[in-house]
Amino acid sequence: MNFLAENLEAYVQQHSEQEPELLQQLARETHLKVLQPRMLSGAYQGRLLALISKLITPKHILEIGTFTGYSALCMAEGLHANGRIDTIDVDEELTDMQRRYFDASGYGKQIFQHLGNAAEIIPALNGDFDLVFIDADKEQYPLYFDLIIDRINAGGLIIADNVLWSGKVVTNATDEATQALQLFNMKMVEDTRVETVLLPVRDGLTLIRKI
């Protein structure tokens, strides 16, 4: 769902930094070969993720939901020289494609793929996080927040995608994903450990800063 008129959305993208060639290739291959390519972060949101990462120069990034690796590569642009990204996904069929682009980017040795249930993998990861991007199964957003909040460094940032869920969060929809996102969005407002701003970017993007 687009929350801006098409001409305004086109104008916004035309007046923002354009994606690097490698990401253009990844986007094209995703649309040609992968089911549900709309799950890709895309050029505009990707440039926002890259800029945020560059502003905070994270040493440790956690990504929950790799898909084809586009958003991981965007955040890698701001990664500390000695930093690392741990990225988690459940789709085994995409791991080779992810790795091919990770290695082509020059960040390959800093990006570590994890295959399986994020709720089980996160507690087993070492270290705390400076930046976390949540873009996986929406039903688990409240749980993911609970698993990571005490491991976010002060001043660190959580970014949650799809928090407007095509506008369903302001309806009486009873599906599990919508209700979980409504709970998550309220949880972010009420939790005194964080500062939260929900941005109407694409399908909704929440920035959550650990105080």
Secondary structure, 3 states (H helix, E strand, C coil): CCCCCHHHHHHHHHCCCCCCHHHHHHHHHHHHHCCCHHHCCCHHHHHHHHHHHHHHCCCEEEEECCCCCHHHHHHHCCCCCCCEEEEEECCHHHHHHHHHHHHHHCCHHHEEEEECCHHHHHHHCCCCEEEEEECCCHHHHHHHHHHHHHHEEEEEEEEEECCCHHHHHHCCCCCHHHHHHHHHHHHHHHCCCEEEEEECCCCCEEEEEEC
